Amino acid sequence: MSFVRLSFVLSSFTFRLAVLYALLLGVSVAILLGFIYWSTAGFMARQTDATIDAEIQGLAEQYRRRGLTGLSTLIVERVARDPGGAGVYLLADNDYQPLVGNLHAWPTAEPDGDGWLEFRLREPVAGRPAEPPTEHAARAMVFRLRGGLRLLVGRDVRELSATRAVIQDALAWGLAMTAGLALLGGSLMSAGVVRRIEAINEVGREIMDGDLSRRAPSDGSGDEFDQLAVNLNRMLARIEALMASVRQVSDNIAHDLRTPLSRLHTKLSQLRDTDLPAESAASVDAAINDAEELLSAFNALLRIARVESGSRRAAFTDLDPVPLLHDVAELYEPLAADKGQTLDVRPDLSAASGAADADMGRGLCVHGDRDLLFQALANLLDNAIKYTPEGSRILLDAIALSGALDISVTDSGPGIPAELRRKVVQRFYRIDESRSAPGHGLGLSLVQAVAQLHGAALRLDDANPGLRVVLRFDQAKSLMA
């Protein structure tokens, strides 16, 4: 998984949902393990305290009956009866000096408010007197007797400490494993969801780029994503049908009205050839110009319709784009010269260009219809000349990039705002600044149709200043192939 895809998964809603699920699961596991800890270690601790209390009651009863002598005798008997047992006993004087019991010294720890004392027992290793003694925990209760004597009664709680350690380790590992597995499961689940959402997003991007035939993938599982894809595809099919219907209506109108407009233009031209007063002749000339403008718009619509139908693919051949650029530039060079504009073409076809051209556009060809590509480039160049200030420079360029070929037209005009670059390729769309200029808003629509027919991508970039329109052919191949 790439870093970009991983970051996308980590920032997705499904992953955040998985993290929340892992948090809730971790809290639940912690509560469960805490209850187990309280039920086991807590029970053992309470049982230990109860045992100590029972022994204290027994010793207290003997002390009341038999006095100090009887208490000392009973302690000696208990220690002798179970020398390695868990019982801890110590009777000390007022100076904490041991009198009777199985402890060699009074513990240094201080008892709490209830008289309970927790300390460490030091026990020599059996058979290894040279080794340092081992230590383990003990818990005891301390009492003051008459005469300044002190009595300590307790239990060795090493088993309780070991049980607590085991449960604490299990609690830590359980929480860690729960969090890890929950995050892993959440990542896998998120990756699957993100993959299906990204597939739908990819289709959406391609549709926004103009390919209305794309459809969201469906795996036939019938789940929510599959139902979403089916509904989206039905909606897209309906939109495509409506768009085709609108396009067909406009094409039919253009086709049906072109003939009467042509007759009208002919009749107006014949009328202009007669002897007319100057005022009437000017009106007829204006009507002829209007008819020519309408005919130009209808002819452009019909050309776009023919290109979008794909019928021109039969005329595709492998062609060198560099001579094509020079032919287009040669046609429009007088128009650019009238505005004092400089029209440059790269790579140059002159002998002085040398081997540097091979690194630019020479050596690669595109498979397409030369007339359509000529028309598309002519539209781009016409727009560049129309909107570029006088005395500026316009560049036609062809650059080879790793098997792809970029053909571009760059000007230094006002450019097109980034938010409008998707709209200007729509039919009849014109930005406010260009509405007063001649045209119908069909030039870039034709370029877009030609690009789609040739499998090329049309891109509008900022030239700082001006606009750079790029046609990228990803399937360009070597002329030597």
N, C-alpha and C positions, 0 to 999 in steps of 0.2 A: 504494500500500500504506500503510495507516494506521500510526501510530507503535506502537499496541498490537500490531497483527499483525506488524510488523517486529521488535519486541522478542521476540514469541513465537517467530518464526523463528530469531532469533539465539540464543535460549536452548534451542533444540530439540537433541535428540540427533543428528539428521541433519546439522545445521549443524556441530556439534562434530566429527562424523565427516568432514565435508567439509574443515574446517580441518586436521585431522590428515592427510587425504589431500594437501592443499595443501602442508603441511610436508614430508611425505615426498617429494612431487614436486619441491619446491624443493631439498631436499638432493640428490636424484638429478641434477637439472639442474646444481646447483653442482659436483658431482663430475664430471659430463660436461664442463662448460665448463672446470673446472680441469685436466682431462686434456688438453683441446684447447690450453689455454694452455701447459701444460708441453710439449706436443708441438710447438708452433709457436715461441712466444717463447723457450722454453727451448732448443729446438734451434738457433735462430738465435744465442742467446747462446753456446752451446757451440761453434758453428761459428766465431763471432768470436774466441773465446779460442783455438781451434785455429789460426786464421789468424795471430793474433799470435804464437803459439808457433812456427809455421813460419818466420815472418820473423825471429824472434829466433835460431832455429837457423842460418838463413842468414847473418845478421850476425855471429853468434859464430864461425862457420866462417871468414869473411873476416878477422875480427879476429885469429884464431889464425894465419892464413897471412900476412897482409899488414900486421898491426899497426894502429896508430892511423891511419896515413895511408890505408891501404886501407879501413878502416871509414868514415872521413870521405868518401872518394871514393865509396864505394858508397851512402851516404846521399844525397849530392848527386845522384848519378845517378837514384836512385829518385824523389826529389822532382821533378827536372827531367822525368823520363819521364811522370809523372802528377801535374801540379801541383794539379789539382782533385780528386784521388782521395781515397779513404777512409783512406789510410795516414797515420799521425802519427809523426814522427821528431824527436828532439831530442837532441843531444849537448851537454852543459854542463860547465863546469869545477866546481871545488870550491865556488865561491861561487854556483852555479846560474846563471851567466851563459851565454847561448846561444853555442855555437860553430858548429854545423852543424845544419840541420833546417828544418822548415816551421812551427815555433812561434816566436813572437816573445818569449815569456817562459816561465819554468818555472811549471807550475801550482801554485797555492797549496794544493791539497788534499793530504792526507797518505795515503800508501799503507797498505793493510791488512797483516796479518801475512804474507800470501803475496806481497807486493810489488805487488799490483794497485792501480791508481789510477783513480778515476772523477772526471772534472772536466768543465767546460763550455768549449766552444770558441766563441770570438767571431769571427764572420765578417762583413765589411762587405757591405752590400747592393749587388749589381752595378748600376752606373749611377746610384747614389744615394749619393754619399759623405756628404751632409749628414745622412742618417738614421742613427740608432744601429744598431750592428751586431747581427745576429741571433746567438742562442746555441743550441747544440745539444750533445748529450751525446757524450762520448768515453770510451774505456776503454783503459788502457795498462798495461804492465809496466815497472818501474824496476830498473836494474842499476847497480852500482858497478864501475867499471873501475880499472885501475892508475893511480896518479898523482892519485887523488881525483876522477877524471872520473865523470860520471853519464850514463847512456844511458836514454832513454825511447822505447819502441816501442809503438804502439797503433793503434787504428782509430776512425774516426768511426762512431758507432752510432746515428745519427739515425733510420735505417730501423728498427732494432730497437726504439727508444723509441716510434716511431709505431705499430709493430705491437703492442707491449705496450699502448699506450693504446687502440687499436682493440679488442683482445681484452678489456681491462678494461671498456670501455664496453659491449661486447656481453654480458659477464658480468653487469654491473649491470642492463642493460635486460632481459636474458633472465630473470634472477631476478624482477625487478619484474613483467614481463608474465606469467610463470608463476604468481606468487602472485596477481596480480589476476584472471587468467582462472580460476584454480582456485577462488578465493573467489566469483567471479561465478557460475561453474558450480555451486559448492556451494550458493549462495544460491538459485539457480533450482531446483535439485534439492530443496533443503530446503523451499522454498515449495510445490512440488507435493506432497511427502510430507505436509507439515503440513496442507495443504488437505484431503487425503483423510482424514487422521486426525481433523481438526477436524470434518469432516462426520459421522464415526462418533461422535465425542464429543457432537456436538449431538443426534444421535438418542438417545444414551444419557441425556442430560439430560432430553429430552422424555419418555422412557420412565420415568425416575425421578419425573417430575412426574405420572405416572399415565396417559399415553397409550401403552398397550401395542400399539396398531396401527402405530406408527412402525417403519420398517425402515431399515437401513443402505443407502446408495446403492451400486449396482453398475453399472459401465460395460461389463461383458461382455468385458473384455480377457483374463480368465483368469489375470492375474498374482496375486501373493501377496495384495495388498490386495483384489482382487476375490474371491479364495477366502475370505479372512477375512470379507468382507461377506456372502457366501453362507452360510457356516457360522453367523455371528451371526444372520442372518435365520431360518435353520432353528431355531436355539435359541430365538429370540424367539417364533417361531410356536408352538413346543412349549410354552413357558411361558405364552403367551396362552391356548392351548387348555386347559392344566391349570388356569389361573386361572378361565377360563370354566366349566370343569367343576365346580370347587369352588364357584363362585358359584351355578351352577345347582343343585347339590346343596342348598346352604343355602336357596335360594329355594324349591325343591321341598319341603324339610322344613317351611319356614315355611308354605307353602300347604297342605300335607297335614295339618299339625297344628293349623292355626288352627280348622278346623271342630270337631274333637273338643274342643279347649280351649274353644271357644264353648259347646258343649253342656254341658261340665263347669261352666263359669261359670254357665250358666242353672240347672242342677240345684242348684248350691250356693246360688244366690240363692233358689230356691224352698224349699230346705231351711231357709234362714235365716228365711224368713217364717213357719215353723211355730213352735209353742211348744217351745223348747229350753231346757235348763238354762243358766245364765249361763256356765258353763265351756265347754259344748259350743258355745254361740253365739260365744264368743270364738275358738274353734278354727275354726269355719266362716268367720268374718270374715277370719281370717288366710289360710285357703285361698283365699277369694275374692280377696284382695289379691295373692296369689301368681299366681293365674290371670290377673288383670288385667295384672300385670307381664309375664307370658309373652306374652299377647295383644298388648301394646304393642310388645314386641320383634319378634314375628313380623310385625305390621303395618308396623313400620319397615323390616324387611327387604324386604317386598313393595313398599313405596313406593320404596325404593332400586332394586329390580329394574325397576319400571315406568319410573323416571326414566332409568336406564341403557339401557333398550331404545330410547329416543328416540321413543317413540310420542306423547309429549306435545307434540312440535314443531308438530303441526297446530293447537294452541291458541295459538300465539305471536301476539302483537299488540304494537304500539308503546305503551308505557306510561310515564307520568311517575313516576320513582322517589320523589319527595318525598312525595306523598300516601300512597304505600305505606309509607314509614318511619313516618309519623304514625299510620297504622292499626295497625301492629305495636306501636308504643309505647302506643297507647290500650288495646290488649288486655292488655298486661303492666304497665301503670302501677299497678293495684291491688296486684299481687304485689310490685312494687318498693316501693310505699308501706308495705307490711307490714314490710319490713326497714329502713324509714327511708332508702331510697336515692333519689337524685335522678335522674330520667330525662329527658335533654335530647335534642332533635332539631334538627339543622341541615341545611338552612335551615328557618327557621320559616315557617309558613303564615300567620301573623298579618299584618295590614295594616302593622304597624310595621316589618316586616323590610326593606322598601324595595328599592332596586335592588341592594343588596349580594348578595342571593340569586342574582342572575344570574351572579355570579362564582364561586358555589359549586356547587349542584346544579341550580338551576332553569335551564330552557332546553335541557336534554338529556334524551333518552328512550332507553330500552333496548327491544330487541325480545325478548320472552320471554313466559313463562307466569306470570301474576300470582299464581296460587295457589301454584305451586312456589316462586317468589321469596319470597312471604309466609311459607311454611313454613320456608325456609332462614333468613330473617332472624329468625323466631320461635325457631328452634333456637339461633341465636347469642345472641339476647337472653336466652333462658331460661338458657343456660350462664353468661352474664355476671351475671345476678341471683343464680344459685345459688352462684357462687364469689366474688362480690365482698362484702367485709365490710359490715356494717350502717353506714348513714350515709354511704356512698360515692356517687360520681357515675358514671353510665353515659351514654355519648354515642353516638347514632346520627347518622351523618354521610353526606352526599353531596357530593362535590367533583368538578367538571369540570376535566380536565387535557388540553388540546390534543386534543380529539376523543375522549378516553377519559373514563370515569366511574368514580370510586371510591366504593363504598358500604361503610361500615365501621361496626363496633361496637367501642367502646373501653371497657374497664373498668379498675378499679384493684385487681384481685384479685391472687392469687399469680403469675399468668401461667403460661407453659409454657416449660420449658428449650428452648434452640435445638436441641439434638440430638434432641429428641423431637417436634418440630413436623411432621416428615414422617410420623411413626408415628401421631399422634392422629387422622388422617383415615382410618385403616384400620378395618375393621369390628371391633367389640368391643374395640378397644384402649383401655385406660384407664391413666393414670399412677397410681402407687401412692398419691399423696395424695388422689385422687378416688374410690378404690374403695369407700370407706364411704358416699359420697353416692349418692342414687337415680340410676338411669339404666342404660343398657346399652352405652354406648360406640358408639352408632350416629348420634348427632346430627351430628357433623362429617362422618361418612361420607355422610349425606344431603346436607349442604351441598356437599361436594365433587362429588357426582353432579349436583346442580342446576347448579353452576358449569360443569362440563364440558358439560352439555347446552346451556347458553347461550353457550358459547365464552368464558367468563370465567375469570380466574385467581384462585385462592384463595391468599391470603398471610397468614401469621401473623407479626406484628411485635411487638417489645417496646415497651410503652407507658411504661415507666419511671415509676411501677410499673404493673403490670398487663399486659394483652394487648390488642392491636388486630388484629382480624380484618378483612381487606379483600377485597372482591369487586371486581375490576377488569374493566370491560367496555370492550374496545378498540374495539368497533364502535358505540359510542353516537353518536346523531345528534341534530340540533336538532329541537325540538318544532315549529318553524315550517316545517320542510321539507315 
